[in-house]
Amino acid sequence: MNGKSQNNKNPCNSLLGKVPRVIWDGSELTWVGKELIYLRGVGYDYLCNDYFELGFKKIIEKYRPRKRYKLGLILPCSYGKPYSQSYIHYFLIKAIKESGFYNDIHQIIVTNAGVVPRELDEYYPYCAYDWNPKYETKEIKEAYTEVLAYRLATYIKKFKEYYEKWACYLRWNSDSYRAVQLVEKDLNIEIPNLMVKNVPQQELYEISLEGIYEDEDLILITPTALKNLTQSLIKIIKEII
């Protein structure tokens, strides 16, 4: 009976003072801010809030790419955070590695949170937000496109000496790609979209786990699309070399 009584006691009631209260709090992975608030929502407050604005300002003023890259590759964000651990980005990273030029390509994620270099995707606030596209209105889609175009153009102008060429890999009908097109016109540069125009519906059905997983960006990780991404990257880098 005594053993049973002991097992029913909540150990948290007796552990306080016996073990360290905090061994690791992740503070070194905080890009900006002191409070770790999960930013879930759609609207102005989740596009132009202080965390995202200050984070982008710090990127422009304090951040520097690790080296000069052959290519700056603009990628979509993902529901899973950090991006690098998500279902979609697993396949994107794999396809980029298969090009053989992984270290020559700088991955840059575009999102309502701003413009996020791959090496910052574990940092707060980029690891702690959720912008759900199904709640977007026409008005907020226009605002998203305008804000992203500004942020992306600012990033490219600031760090242009770090990249020999630019490309993107985005859905053709996405607001992120519309923002890229605005940047092309604004800066008079070419940012080709490496996504194919069409993929077999069967591939989309299979990659969505037979319709269980719903995400418009799943089209980006169909075998046909990923094969084209890898081949396009090889062609671009070889032209530079």
GROMACS elastic network, one bead per residue, 0.5 to 0.9 nm:
[ bonds ]
;  ai    aj funct       b0    kb
    1     4     6  0.51096   500
    1     5     6  0.62080   500
    1     6     6  0.86862   500
    2     5     6  0.50502   500
    2     6     6  0.62433   500
    2     7     6  0.87686   500
    3     6     6  0.51757   500
    3     7     6  0.63650   500
    3     8     6  0.88795   500
    4     7     6  0.52204   500
    4     8     6  0.65037   500
    5     8     6  0.53379   500
    5     9     6  0.68950   500
    6     9     6  0.55228   500
    6    10     6  0.88345   500
    7    10     6  0.79613   500
    7    11     6  0.88486   500
    8    11     6  0.89607   500
    9    12     6  0.87410   500
    9    13     6  0.81012   500
   10    13     6  0.58253   500
   10    14     6  0.77376   500
   11    14     6  0.54775   500
   11    15     6  0.61506   500
   12    15     6  0.52386   500
   12    16     6  0.68051   500
   13    16     6  0.67472   500
   14    17     6  0.81103   500
   14    18     6  0.78902   500
   15    18     6  0.51937   500
   15    19     6  0.63633   500
   16    19     6  0.65482   500
   16    20     6  0.82116   500
   16    21     6  0.75116   500
   17    20     6  0.71933   500
   17    21     6  0.77326   500
   18    21     6  0.88225   500
   19    22     6  0.87826   500
   20    23     6  0.63925   500
   22    25     6  0.66354   500
   24    27     6  0.79962   500
   25    28     6  0.82783   500
   26    29     6  0.54566   500
   26    30     6  0.71651   500
   26   123     6  0.89670   500
   27    30     6  0.53265   500
   27    31     6  0.88301   500
   27    34     6  0.85442   500
   27   124     6  0.89448   500
   28    31     6  0.79759   500
   28   123     6  0.82865   500
   29   120     6  0.84986   500
   29   122     6  0.67133   500
   29   124     6  0.62602   500
   30    33     6  0.69382   500
   30    34     6  0.77496   500
   30    36     6  0.85175   500
   30   122     6  0.86625   500
   30   123     6  0.52299   500
   30   125     6  0.71162   500
   31    55     6  0.66350   500
   31    58     6  0.82364   500
   31   120     6  0.80043   500
   31   123     6  0.56108   500
   31   124     6  0.55257   500
   31   125     6  0.69538   500
   31   126     6  0.85254   500
   32    51     6  0.65720   500
   32    52     6  0.85940   500
   32    54     6  0.67857   500
   32    55     6  0.57306   500
   32    58     6  0.79975   500
   32   123     6  0.86344   500
   32   124     6  0.68274   500
   32   125     6  0.71151   500
   33    36     6  0.74786   500
   33    50     6  0.87614   500
   33    51     6  0.64967   500
   33    54     6  0.84458   500
   33    55     6  0.85833   500
   33   124     6  0.79486   500
   33   125     6  0.79484   500
   36   124     6  0.74088   500
   36   125     6  0.76696   500
   36   128     6  0.79673   500
   37   125     6  0.81535   500
   37   128     6  0.73898   500
   37   129     6  0.85321   500
   38   125     6  0.80334   500
   38   127     6  0.88052   500
   38   128     6  0.50506   500
   38   129     6  0.54584   500
   38   130     6  0.80132   500
   39    46     6  0.68193   500
   39   125     6  0.81005   500
   39   128     6  0.63047   500
   39   130     6  0.63176   500
   39   131     6  0.82353   500
   40    46     6  0.74935   500
   40   128     6  0.81604   500
   40   129     6  0.52387   500
   40   131     6  0.61938   500
   40   132     6  0.81771   500
   41    45     6  0.80131   500
   41    46     6  0.60162   500
   41   129     6  0.79944   500
   41   130     6  0.63144   500
   41   131     6  0.54476   500
   41   132     6  0.68910   500
   41   135     6  0.87036   500
   42    45     6  0.74716   500
   42    46     6  0.56545   500
   42    47     6  0.76245   500
   42   130     6  0.82369   500
   42   131     6  0.54691   500
   42   132     6  0.65420   500
   42   133     6  0.78178   500
   42   135     6  0.66945   500
   42   136     6  0.67406   500
   42   140     6  0.81657   500
   43    46     6  0.54198   500
   43    47     6  0.63808   500
   43    48     6  0.87296   500
   43   131     6  0.87408   500
   43   135     6  0.89751   500
   43   136     6  0.78168   500
   43   140     6  0.63475   500
   43   143     6  0.89428   500
   43   144     6  0.88900   500
   44    47     6  0.50238   500
   44    48     6  0.57714   500
   44    49     6  0.73750   500
   44   140     6  0.76466   500
   44   143     6  0.81809   500
   44   144     6  0.87755   500
   45    48     6  0.58098   500
   45    49     6  0.51435   500
   45    50     6  0.87621   500
   46    49     6  0.58546   500
   46    52     6  0.82283   500
   46   112     6  0.72875   500
   46   113     6  0.76760   500
   46   129     6  0.85906   500
   46   130     6  0.88433   500
   46   131     6  0.74905   500
   47    52     6  0.71974   500
   47    53     6  0.84852   500
   47   112     6  0.53280   500
   47   113     6  0.63413   500
   47   114     6  0.82012   500
   47   131     6  0.89676   500
   47   143     6  0.85729   500
   47   144     6  0.70989   500
   47   147     6  0.79619   500
   48    51     6  0.82056   500
   48    52     6  0.63569   500
   48    53     6  0.60193   500
   48   112     6  0.83714   500
   48   113     6  0.81768   500
   48   147     6  0.82581   500
   49    52     6  0.56866   500
   49    53     6  0.61281   500
   49    54     6  0.84789   500
   49   113     6  0.89619   500
   50    53     6  0.50656   500
   50    54     6  0.56984   500
   50    55     6  0.80719   500
   51    54     6  0.53297   500
   51    55     6  0.58388   500
   51    56     6  0.85301   500
   51   113     6  0.84956   500
   51   124     6  0.88830   500
   51   125     6  0.66979   500
   52    56     6  0.60930   500
   52    57     6  0.84956   500
   52   112     6  0.83293   500
   52   113     6  0.53335   500
   52   114     6  0.64788   500
   52   125     6  0.72778   500
   52   126     6  0.84164   500
   53    56     6  0.52848   500
   53    57     6  0.61653   500
   53    58     6  0.86564   500
   53   113     6  0.82651   500
   53   114     6  0.79510   500
   54    58     6  0.60959   500
   54    59     6  0.86028   500
   55    58     6  0.51760   500
   55    59     6  0.63154   500
   55    60     6  0.88299   500
   55   113     6  0.85504   500
   55   114     6  0.80841   500
   55   124     6  0.89841   500
   55   125     6  0.78292   500
   55   126     6  0.89473   500
   56    59     6  0.50049   500
   56    60     6  0.63199   500
   56    61     6  0.86116   500
   56   113     6  0.84046   500
   56   114     6  0.63401   500
   56   115     6  0.71305   500
   56   116     6  0.83547   500
   56   151     6  0.77292   500
   56   155     6  0.89838   500
   57    60     6  0.52330   500
   57    61     6  0.61109   500
   57    62     6  0.82311   500
   58    61     6  0.50533   500
   58    62     6  0.52994   500
   58    63     6  0.67102   500
   59    62     6  0.55323   500
   59    64     6  0.76664   500
   59   115     6  0.86664   500
   59   116     6  0.85046   500
   59   155     6  0.83781   500
   60    63     6  0.61806   500
   60    64     6  0.81936   500
   60   154     6  0.79404   500
   60   155     6  0.66593   500
   60   158     6  0.69459   500
   60   159     6  0.85817   500
   61    64     6  0.86348   500
   64    67     6  0.82820   500
   64   159     6  0.78197   500
   64   162     6  0.89860   500
   65    68     6  0.73893   500
   65    69     6  0.86806   500
   65   106     6  0.84386   500
   65   117     6  0.81675   500
   65   159     6  0.78821   500
   65   162     6  0.70678   500
   66    69     6  0.87977   500
   66   162     6  0.89223   500
   67   162     6  0.67483   500
   68    71     6  0.88519   500
   68   104     6  0.82540   500
   68   161     6  0.74271   500
   68   163     6  0.59379   500
   68   164     6  0.80040   500
   69    72     6  0.68753   500
   69   103     6  0.79652   500
   69   104     6  0.51624   500
   69   105     6  0.59347   500
   69   106     6  0.63769   500
   69   162     6  0.59203   500
   69   163     6  0.50245   500
   69   164     6  0.66428   500
   69   165     6  0.84206   500
   70   104     6  0.52943   500
   70   105     6  0.61373   500
   70   106     6  0.81371   500
   70   162     6  0.83111   500
   70   163     6  0.57716   500
   70   164     6  0.50852   500
   70   165     6  0.63078   500
   70   166     6  0.85621   500
   70   236     6  0.88930   500
   70   237     6  0.66233   500
   70   240     6  0.71258   500
   70   241     6  0.85213   500
   71   104     6  0.65585   500
   71   106     6  0.62680   500
   71   107     6  0.86366   500
   71   162     6  0.88959   500
   71   163     6  0.56745   500
   71   164     6  0.59237   500
   71   166     6  0.54534   500
   71   167     6  0.71738   500
   71   233     6  0.87941   500
   71   236     6  0.82805   500
   71   237     6  0.74109   500
   72   104     6  0.87933   500
   72   105     6  0.59394   500
   72   107     6  0.62646   500
   72   108     6  0.69559   500
   72   162     6  0.86152   500
   72   163     6  0.59971   500
   72   164     6  0.78836   500
   72   165     6  0.63717   500
   72   167     6  0.63693   500
   72   168     6  0.80921   500
   73   105     6  0.65772   500
   73   106     6  0.59330   500
   73   107     6  0.50088   500
   73   108     6  0.59618   500
   73   109     6  0.84086   500
   73   165     6  0.87475   500
   73   166     6  0.60690   500
   73   167     6  0.50652   500
   73   168     6  0.52186   500
   73   169     6  0.72057   500
   74   106     6  0.84804   500
   74   107     6  0.61718   500
   74   109     6  0.58052   500
   74   110     6  0.67866   500
   74   166     6  0.78040   500
   74   167     6  0.62937   500
   74   169     6  0.61488   500
   74   170     6  0.77861   500
   74   180     6  0.88825   500
   74   191     6  0.89667   500
   75    92     6  0.87737   500
   75   107     6  0.67801   500
   75   108     6  0.59158   500
   75   110     6  0.62375   500
   75   168     6  0.61153   500
   75   169     6  0.54324   500
   75   170     6  0.62863   500
   76    89     6  0.89036   500
   76   108     6  0.84325   500
   76   109     6  0.54775   500
   76   110     6  0.55089   500
   76   111     6  0.67808   500
   76   168     6  0.88843   500
   76   169     6  0.74502   500
   76   170     6  0.62104   500
   76   171     6  0.85914   500
   76   176     6  0.75111   500
   76   217     6  0.80890   500
   77    80     6  0.86287   500
   77    81     6  0.89933   500
   77    83     6  0.65227   500
   77    88     6  0.89858   500
   77    89     6  0.84105   500
   77   109     6  0.56883   500
   77   110     6  0.60567   500
   77   111     6  0.56299   500
   77   112     6  0.88116   500
   78    81     6  0.70672   500
   78    82     6  0.83828   500
   78    83     6  0.58196   500
   78    86     6  0.67745   500
   78    87     6  0.83233   500
   78    88     6  0.69229   500
   78    89     6  0.74643   500
   78   111     6  0.86884   500
   78   130     6  0.89427   500
   78   217     6  0.83748   500
   79    82     6  0.88422   500
   79    83     6  0.77513   500
   79    86     6  0.74265   500
   79    87     6  0.89514   500
   79    88     6  0.89387   500
   79   129     6  0.87055   500
   79   130     6  0.66231   500
   79   131     6  0.79889   500
   79   132     6  0.82034   500
   79   215     6  0.88491   500
   80    83     6  0.59388   500
   80    84     6  0.84913   500
   80    85     6  0.69739   500
   80    87     6  0.72443   500
   80    88     6  0.84676   500
   80    89     6  0.89569   500
   80   127     6  0.86607   500
   80   130     6  0.87526   500
   81    84     6  0.73789   500
   81    85     6  0.65354   500
   81    86     6  0.63101   500
   81   121     6  0.79472   500
   81   122     6  0.77438   500
   81   126     6  0.78652   500
   81   127     6  0.51393   500
   81   128     6  0.69961   500
   81   129     6  0.81341   500
   81   130     6  0.89182   500
   82    85     6  0.56231   500
   82    86     6  0.68321   500
   82   121     6  0.55667   500
   82   122     6  0.52549   500
   82   123     6  0.82235   500
   82   126     6  0.73212   500
   82   128     6  0.80643   500
   83    86     6  0.52433   500
   83    87     6  0.85885   500
   83    88     6  0.82551   500
   83    89     6  0.61805   500
   83    90     6  0.86142   500
   83   109     6  0.85613   500
   83   118     6  0.83014   500
   83   121     6  0.62073   500
   83   122     6  0.78545   500
   83   126     6  0.87130   500
   83   127     6  0.76695   500
   84    87     6  0.85468   500
   84    88     6  0.86282   500
   84    89     6  0.55208   500
   84    90     6  0.65163   500
   84    93     6  0.78402   500
   84   118     6  0.77869   500
   84   121     6  0.71665   500
   84   122     6  0.82364   500
   85    88     6  0.85862   500
   85    89     6  0.68091   500
   85    90     6  0.65117   500
   86    89     6  0.53377   500
   86    90     6  0.60634   500
   86    91     6  0.89745   500
   87    90     6  0.53994   500
   87    91     6  0.70549   500
   88    91     6  0.56206   500
   88    92     6  0.64631   500
   88    93     6  0.88533   500
   88   217     6  0.77990   500
   88   218     6  0.69004   500
   88   220     6  0.79963   500
   88   221     6  0.65781   500
   89    93     6  0.58561   500
   89    94     6  0.82321   500
   89   221     6  0.86675   500
   90    93     6  0.54257   500
   90    94     6  0.62062   500
   90    95     6  0.87676   500
   91    95     6  0.61439   500
   91    96     6  0.86360   500
   91   221     6  0.62079   500
   91   226     6  0.78362   500
   92    95     6  0.52061   500
   92    96     6  0.62649   500
   92    97     6  0.86586   500
   92   220     6  0.82410   500
   92   221     6  0.69221   500
   92   226     6  0.73359   500
   92   229     6  0.86931   500
   93    96     6  0.51281   500
   93    97     6  0.61530   500
   93    98     6  0.86142   500
   93   102     6  0.85057   500
   94    97     6  0.51469   500
   94    98     6  0.62293   500
   94    99     6  0.89652   500
   95    98     6  0.50578   500
   95    99     6  0.67099   500
   95   226     6  0.60620   500
   95   227     6  0.73558   500
   95   229     6  0.69902   500
   95   230     6  0.55385   500
   96    99     6  0.53723   500
   96   100     6  0.75157   500
   96   101     6  0.73163   500
   96   102     6  0.57799   500
   96   105     6  0.81410   500
   96   226     6  0.88309   500
   96   229     6  0.75916   500
   96   230     6  0.59775   500
   96   233     6  0.75431   500
   97   100     6  0.56407   500
   97   101     6  0.66259   500
   97   103     6  0.84824   500
   97   230     6  0.82611   500
   98   101     6  0.78452   500
   98   102     6  0.78374   500
   98   230     6  0.64958   500
   99   102     6  0.68526   500
   99   229     6  0.86343   500
   99   230     6  0.51247   500
   99   231     6  0.69191   500
   99   232     6  0.86786   500
   99   233     6  0.63529   500
   99   234     6  0.55311   500
  100   103     6  0.84352   500
  100   230     6  0.89213   500
  100   234     6  0.75779   500
  101   104     6  0.52829   500
  101   105     6  0.66195   500
  101   233     6  0.79729   500
  101   234     6  0.73766   500
  101   237     6  0.75178   500
  102   105     6  0.54825   500
  102   106     6  0.80873   500
  103   106     6  0.73794   500
  104   237     6  0.81008   500
  105   233     6  0.87588   500
  105   237     6  0.87550   500
  106   117     6  0.76184   500
  106   118     6  0.74761   500
  106   163     6  0.85394   500
  107   116     6  0.86921   500
  107   117     6  0.62100   500
  107   118     6  0.54377   500
  107   119     6  0.86034   500
  108   115     6  0.67260   500
  108   116     6  0.56324   500
  108   118     6  0.57042   500
  108   119     6  0.89875   500
  109   114     6  0.82223   500
  109   115     6  0.58531   500
  109   117     6  0.61395   500
  109   118     6  0.67591   500
  109   121     6  0.84887   500
  110   113     6  0.77455   500
  110   114     6  0.60522   500
  110   116     6  0.63281   500
  110   117     6  0.88110   500
  110   148     6  0.74171   500
  110   152     6  0.78688   500
  110   176     6  0.70460   500
  111   114     6  0.52698   500
  111   115     6  0.64771   500
  111   116     6  0.78143   500
  111   131     6  0.88177   500
  111   144     6  0.87195   500
  111   148     6  0.73114   500
  111   176     6  0.75701   500
  112   115     6  0.83838   500
  112   131     6  0.72644   500
  112   144     6  0.65739   500
  112   147     6  0.81992   500
  112   148     6  0.70341   500
  113   116     6  0.79354   500
  113   125     6  0.80117   500
  113   126     6  0.67396   500
  113   129     6  0.80890   500
  113   131     6  0.88916   500
  113   148     6  0.88481   500
  114   126     6  0.87503   500
  114   147     6  0.83822   500
  114   148     6  0.65486   500
  114   151     6  0.65359   500
  114   152     6  0.79447   500
  115   148     6  0.77227   500
  115   151     6  0.66214   500
  115   152     6  0.62995   500
  115   155     6  0.75740   500
  116   119     6  0.81407   500
  116   120     6  0.63577   500
  116   121     6  0.66274   500
  116   126     6  0.76298   500
  117   120     6  0.56108   500
  117   121     6  0.69528   500
  118   121     6  0.54508   500
  118   122     6  0.85886   500
  119   122     6  0.74542   500
  119   123     6  0.85760   500
  120   123     6  0.53509   500
  120   124     6  0.85088   500
  120   126     6  0.75651   500
  120   127     6  0.89985   500
  121   124     6  0.80860   500
  121   125     6  0.88631   500
  121   126     6  0.57713   500
  121   127     6  0.62898   500
  122   125     6  0.85828   500
  122   126     6  0.67184   500
  122   127     6  0.54659   500
  123   126     6  0.57194   500
  123   127     6  0.58998   500
  123   128     6  0.86277   500
  124   127     6  0.53593   500
  124   128     6  0.63279   500
  125   128     6  0.53609   500
  125   129     6  0.69772   500
  126   129     6  0.66845   500
  131   135     6  0.85892   500
  131   136     6  0.89651   500
  132   135     6  0.60699   500
  132   136     6  0.74920   500
  133   136     6  0.52869   500
  133   137     6  0.89047   500
  134   137     6  0.85915   500
  136   139     6  0.80074   500
  136   140     6  0.59705   500
  136   141     6  0.62391   500
  137   140     6  0.52450   500
  137   141     6  0.61109   500
  137   142     6  0.86354   500
  138   141     6  0.51152   500
  138   142     6  0.62939   500
  138   143     6  0.87103   500
  139   142     6  0.53059   500
  139   143     6  0.63652   500
  139   144     6  0.87471   500
  140   144     6  0.59896   500
  140   145     6  0.85185   500
  141   144     6  0.50589   500
  141   145     6  0.62159   500
  141   146     6  0.86457   500
  141   175     6  0.68205   500
  142   145     6  0.51724   500
  142   146     6  0.62155   500
  142   147     6  0.86684   500
  142   175     6  0.79940   500
  143   146     6  0.51351   500
  143   147     6  0.61078   500
  143   148     6  0.84554   500
  144   147     6  0.52787   500
  144   148     6  0.59667   500
  144   149     6  0.84044   500
  144   175     6  0.74722   500
  144   176     6  0.82380   500
  144   179     6  0.84866   500
  145   148     6  0.52575   500
  145   149     6  0.59848   500
  145   150     6  0.86045   500
  145   175     6  0.57077   500
  145   176     6  0.64273   500
  145   177     6  0.85972   500
  145   178     6  0.66643   500
  145   179     6  0.50356   500
  145   180     6  0.87805   500
  145   182     6  0.87545   500
  146   149     6  0.52380   500
  146   150     6  0.63428   500
  146   151     6  0.87867   500
  146   179     6  0.67511   500
  146   182     6  0.85602   500
  147   150     6  0.51981   500
  147   151     6  0.62647   500
  147   152     6  0.86192   500
  147   179     6  0.83928   500
  148   151     6  0.50543   500
  148   152     6  0.59263   500
  148   153     6  0.83583   500
  148   176     6  0.73080   500
  148   179     6  0.61298   500
  148   180     6  0.83995   500
  149   152     6  0.52136   500
  149   153     6  0.59600   500
  149   154     6  0.84008   500
  149   176     6  0.82405   500
  149   178     6  0.83208   500
  149   180     6  0.64020   500
  149   181     6  0.84178   500
  149   182     6  0.63201   500
  149   183     6  0.58314   500
  150   153     6  0.52984   500
  150   154     6  0.60792   500
  150   155     6  0.86327   500
  150   179     6  0.83734   500
  150   182     6  0.89987   500
  150   183     6  0.78044   500
  151   154     6  0.51322   500
  151   155     6  0.62041   500
  151   156     6  0.87238   500
  152   155     6  0.50713   500
  152   156     6  0.61826   500
  152   157     6  0.85969   500
  152   179     6  0.81679   500
  152   180     6  0.77173   500
  152   183     6  0.72107   500
  153   156     6  0.51761   500
  153   157     6  0.61117   500
  153   158     6  0.84947   500
  153   180     6  0.85540   500
  153   182     6  0.88181   500
  153   183     6  0.56148   500
  153   184     6  0.85764   500
  153   186     6  0.77831   500
  153   187     6  0.72597   500
  154   157     6  0.52788   500
  154   158     6  0.60971   500
  154   159     6  0.86731   500
  155   158     6  0.51624   500
  155   159     6  0.61503   500
  155   160     6  0.80809   500
  156   159     6  0.53491   500
  156   160     6  0.53166   500
  156   161     6  0.89940   500
  156   163     6  0.88154   500
  156   187     6  0.88577   500
  157   160     6  0.53632   500
  157   161     6  0.86991   500
  157   187     6  0.81670   500
  158   161     6  0.82214   500
  159   162     6  0.56260   500
  159   163     6  0.75080   500
  160   163     6  0.57550   500
  160   164     6  0.79658   500
  161   164     6  0.74820   500
  163   166     6  0.71512   500
  164   240     6  0.78779   500
  165   190     6  0.82925   500
  165   191     6  0.79847   500
  165   236     6  0.85509   500
  165   240     6  0.83859   500
  166   189     6  0.85498   500
  166   190     6  0.70687   500
  166   191     6  0.52228   500
  166   192     6  0.73955   500
  167   190     6  0.77487   500
  167   193     6  0.60224   500
  167   194     6  0.70145   500
  168   177     6  0.81296   500
  168   180     6  0.81306   500
  168   191     6  0.63340   500
  168   192     6  0.61654   500
  168   194     6  0.61542   500
  168   195     6  0.80109   500
  169   172     6  0.88895   500
  169   177     6  0.85984   500
  169   192     6  0.83881   500
  169   193     6  0.54377   500
  169   194     6  0.51594   500
  169   195     6  0.53861   500
  169   220     6  0.78998   500
  169   229     6  0.76940   500
  170   173     6  0.84103   500
  170   174     6  0.70501   500
  170   176     6  0.72585   500
  170   177     6  0.60590   500
  170   193     6  0.67222   500
  170   194     6  0.76901   500
  170   195     6  0.62579   500
  170   217     6  0.80646   500
  170   220     6  0.73246   500
  171   174     6  0.52363   500
  171   175     6  0.86864   500
  171   176     6  0.81821   500
  171   177     6  0.68534   500
  171   193     6  0.86088   500
  171   195     6  0.68110   500
  171   196     6  0.88187   500
  171   197     6  0.86630   500
  171   216     6  0.82902   500
  171   217     6  0.68003   500
  171   219     6  0.77610   500
  171   220     6  0.70218   500
  172   175     6  0.86857   500
  172   176     6  0.89248   500
  172   177     6  0.62851   500
  172   178     6  0.81995   500
  172   193     6  0.78905   500
  172   195     6  0.74969   500
  172   196     6  0.86531   500
  172   197     6  0.73513   500
  173   176     6  0.85780   500
  173   177     6  0.70781   500
  173   178     6  0.77206   500
  174   177     6  0.53297   500
  174   178     6  0.65521   500
  174   179     6  0.88538   500
  175   179     6  0.62681   500
  175   180     6  0.87034   500
  176   179     6  0.50720   500
  176   180     6  0.63937   500
  176   181     6  0.88209   500
  177   181     6  0.62552   500
  177   182     6  0.86704   500
  177   193     6  0.82781   500
  178   181     6  0.50907   500
  178   182     6  0.64013   500
  178   183     6  0.87893   500
  179   182     6  0.50866   500
  179   183     6  0.63594   500
  179   184     6  0.87658   500
  180   183     6  0.50210   500
  180   184     6  0.62544   500
  180   185     6  0.88359   500
  180   191     6  0.73792   500
  181   184     6  0.50321   500
  181   185     6  0.65013   500
  181   186     6  0.86414   500
  181   190     6  0.89554   500
  181   191     6  0.78595   500
  182   185     6  0.52920   500
  182   186     6  0.60786   500
  182   187     6  0.86029   500
  183   187     6  0.58738   500
  183   188     6  0.77953   500
  183   189     6  0.78972   500
  183   191     6  0.87003   500
  184   187     6  0.55065   500
  184   188     6  0.53544   500
  184   190     6  0.58428   500
  184   191     6  0.64969   500
  185   188     6  0.50133   500
  185   189     6  0.70308   500
  185   190     6  0.86405   500
  186   189     6  0.81119   500
  187   190     6  0.88789   500
  193   196     6  0.82250   500
  194   225     6  0.86146   500
  194   228     6  0.72205   500
  194   229     6  0.57843   500
  194   232     6  0.65519   500
  194   233     6  0.82097   500
  195   198     6  0.87628   500
  195   220     6  0.70491   500
  195   225     6  0.61832   500
  195   226     6  0.82574   500
  195   228     6  0.71868   500
  195   229     6  0.66181   500
  196   199     6  0.72225   500
  196   220     6  0.86318   500
  196   224     6  0.79238   500
  196   225     6  0.58014   500
  196   228     6  0.68625   500
  196   229     6  0.82640   500
  197   225     6  0.87952   500
  198   201     6  0.89362   500
  198   219     6  0.89678   500
  198   224     6  0.87190   500
  198   225     6  0.83198   500
  199   202     6  0.85688   500
  199   203     6  0.72263   500
  199   204     6  0.75715   500
  199   219     6  0.74197   500
  199   222     6  0.73417   500
  199   223     6  0.85537   500
  199   224     6  0.61931   500
  199   225     6  0.68277   500
  200   203     6  0.54422   500
  200   204     6  0.68207   500
  200   205     6  0.89606   500
  200   222     6  0.84635   500
  200   224     6  0.78008   500
  201   204     6  0.50699   500
  201   205     6  0.61849   500
  201   206     6  0.86660   500
  202   205     6  0.50088   500
  202   206     6  0.62111   500
  202   207     6  0.86570   500
  203   206     6  0.51594   500
  203   207     6  0.61181   500
  203   208     6  0.85463   500
  203   219     6  0.84335   500
  203   222     6  0.57131   500
  203   223     6  0.69671   500
  203   224     6  0.80079   500
  204   207     6  0.52220   500
  204   208     6  0.61403   500
  204   209     6  0.88033   500
  204   210     6  0.84055   500
  204   211     6  0.85834   500
  204   218     6  0.69774   500
  204   219     6  0.59932   500
  204   221     6  0.84153   500
  204   222     6  0.60290   500
  204   223     6  0.89576   500
  205   208     6  0.53422   500
  205   209     6  0.67455   500
  205   210     6  0.50440   500
  205   211     6  0.58628   500
  206   209     6  0.52349   500
  206   210     6  0.50850   500
  206   211     6  0.75755   500
  206   222     6  0.84570   500
  207   210     6  0.71039   500
  207   211     6  0.83087   500
  207   213     6  0.83401   500
  207   218     6  0.69544   500
  207   219     6  0.82265   500
  207   221     6  0.74048   500
  207   222     6  0.63054   500
  207   223     6  0.87091   500
  208   211     6  0.50650   500
  208   212     6  0.60193   500
  208   214     6  0.65861   500
  208   215     6  0.80019   500
  208   218     6  0.67970   500
  208   219     6  0.89490   500
  209   212     6  0.54500   500
  209   213     6  0.61146   500
  210   213     6  0.77688   500
  211   214     6  0.67562   500
  213   218     6  0.86281   500
  214   217     6  0.88682   500
  214   218     6  0.77910   500
  215   218     6  0.55894   500
  215   219     6  0.83912   500
  216   219     6  0.64949   500
  216   220     6  0.85241   500
  217   220     6  0.55018   500
  217   221     6  0.76604   500
  218   221     6  0.55082   500
  218   222     6  0.69525   500
  219   222     6  0.55724   500
  219   225     6  0.73767   500
  220   223     6  0.86834   500
  220   224     6  0.88793   500
  220   225     6  0.57995   500
  220   226     6  0.68976   500
  221   224     6  0.81104   500
  221   225     6  0.61574   500
  221   226     6  0.56732   500
  222   225     6  0.53443   500
  222   226     6  0.61576   500
  222   227     6  0.85637   500
  223   226     6  0.51884   500
  223   227     6  0.59728   500
  223   228     6  0.85425   500
  224   227     6  0.53010   500
  224   228     6  0.63357   500
  224   229     6  0.87401   500
  225   228     6  0.52076   500
  225   229     6  0.62338   500
  225   230     6  0.88491   500
  226   230     6  0.62746   500
  226   231     6  0.86200   500
  227   230     6  0.52819   500
  227   231     6  0.62143   500
  227   232     6  0.84918   500
  228   231     6  0.51422   500
  228   232     6  0.58623   500
  228   233     6  0.84470   500
  229   232     6  0.51704   500
  229   233     6  0.61468   500
  229   234     6  0.86903   500
  230   233     6  0.52365   500
  230   234     6  0.63396   500
  230   235     6  0.87755   500
  231   234     6  0.51673   500
  231   235     6  0.62864   500
  231   236     6  0.87433   500
  232   235     6  0.50980   500
  232   236     6  0.61651   500
  232   237     6  0.86319   500
  233   236     6  0.51686   500
  233   237     6  0.61010   500
  233   238     6  0.84243   500
  234   237     6  0.54011   500
  234   238     6  0.60382   500
  234   239     6  0.85625   500
  235   238     6  0.52907   500
  235   239     6  0.62113   500
  235   240     6  0.88185   500
  236   239     6  0.52251   500
  236   240     6  0.65012   500
  236   241     6  0.88757   500
  237   240     6  0.50988   500
  237   241     6  0.62249   500
